[in-house]
């Protein structure tokens, strides 16, 4: 599947089983990062709150995937899939110099994020 097809798939309603409600502990004030040497509009990856939580639990706190999945209230397979998707997005951003946006950026939604051009222009 190409990047364009993935973007199209992300905009379409989900097929298959409905997403299980996940338990996510706390959120961070800073929710977006972008390289200072590149200013290309529209370039970036977007991480979902559940992907960020999995990265925190597994890569930062050092939990096993089963433990992290249990804390979030999802299956181990769901945690594995979401973790690998989050890591793929991060590597894409780092290698290709893309910004990293985290869904649920409260400052951008309020128009206060100094890193998001749309909040400054409004």
N, C-alpha and C positions, 0 to 999 in steps of 0.2 A: 504494500500500500504506500503510495507516495505521500509527501507532506500535504499536498493540496487535497488529496482524498481524505486524509486524517482530519484536516480542518473542516471539510464538508461534513464528515461523519460527526464531528464534535457539535456542529450546529443542528443536526437532525435529532429528533427525539430518540431516546435510548430504546433499544430493542432488548428482548430477553427479560431476565429477572429484574425486578426493581432493586435499586441500591438499598442496602441495609444501612440503617442509621448508625453512624460511627460516634464513638466517644472521643472527643478531642480536648486535651487539657490546655487551657490558656491560649492566648495569642500574643503576638509581638506587636509593638508600636510601628516598627519599620517593616514595610511590606513590599518594597520594590528596590531593585538594584540594577544599575546599568553601567556599562563601561564608559569611562570618561573620554576615551579616545575615538569613539564612534558615535555619531549622532543620526543614525538612520531611523526614520519613523517607521513604525509598524514591525520592526524587528524585535523579537523577544519571545520568550516562552512564558507560559502561565502555569504556576503550580497551584493545585487545589489544596484546601486546608488538610484533608486526610493524607495527602502525599507529604506535606510538610511535617505532620505529626509522626508519620512512619519514619521519615528521615531522622527526626529528633529522637524517637524512641530507640531505633536500631543503631544508627550511626553515631549519635551523640551520647546517649545513655548506655549503649552497649547491650541492649536486650536482644534475645533471640527472636526470630520472626514469630514463633508460636506465642511467646510472651507478649510481644507487641500487638499481635492480632487479638489476643484475649483481652488486653486492656482496652482496645478500640471497639471490641464487640463485633469483629468480623472473622471470617474464616482465614486460615493460614494461607490458602491459595489466593484469596482476595488481597491480603496484605502483601504477598510476594509480587503479584501483578502490579499493584499500585506503587510499591517500592521501586521496582525496575523501571516503571514508566517515569517516576520522579527522577531517578538517577539518569535516565536517558535524556530527559529535558535539561538537567543541570549540565551534563557533558556537552550537549548541543550548544548551550549558551556560552560555556567557557571556551570551547574550541572555535566557535564561529563569532565570538564577540557580541552576543545578543544580550539584551536586558533580561532580567528575571523579575517577573511580576507574580505576586502571590494573591490569589483570589481572596477577596474580602479585605482589601486595603482600605481601612477605615479613614485614613487621612485623605486619600484620593477621593473617596466618596464624599467627603465633607469639603473638598476643594482646598485642603491644607497641605498636601504633600509637595515639598519643594523639589522632588525628583521627577514628578509627573507633569509634563508640559500642559496637559489638559486642565490640571487644577490651577496652574499659574495663569493661563490665558483667560479662564472664566471669571 
